[in-house]
């Protein structure tokens, strides 16, 4: 499962996220998307934890928590649905 983290500060880095989520267990992967044209962070991330069993705890404890001046939105990411448009890459989206 992948965890969606929204309403992130634009100053948040992968290292910052690693530090916060490592308190709950080993982090497998962090994706911190940026805008293709500007290179600016988009204000959300996807986190994968090594142990699925900790993900519900992470969501329960961090959803609504204030971090770097923002109230985090943390939930299970849902697979992106193909809408019939030209984008067939798949991926994850906010929950």
HELIX and SHEET records of a PDB file:
HELIX    1   1 UNK A   14  UNK A   21  1                                   8    
HELIX    2   2 UNK A   52  UNK A   54  5                                   3    
HELIX    3   3 UNK A   55  UNK A   62  1                                   8    
SHEET    1   A 4 UNK A  27  UNK A  31  0                                        
SHEET    2   A 4 UNK A  44  UNK A  49 -1                                        
SHEET    3   A 4 UNK A   3  UNK A   6 -1                                        
SHEET    4   A 4 UNK A  73  UNK A  76 -1                                        
SHEET    1   B 2 UNK A  66  UNK A  67  0                                        
SHEET    2   B 2 UNK A  70  UNK A  71 -1                                        
SHEET    1   C 2 UNK A  78  UNK A  79  0                                        
SHEET    2   C 2 UNK A  92  UNK A  93 -1                                        
END                                                                             
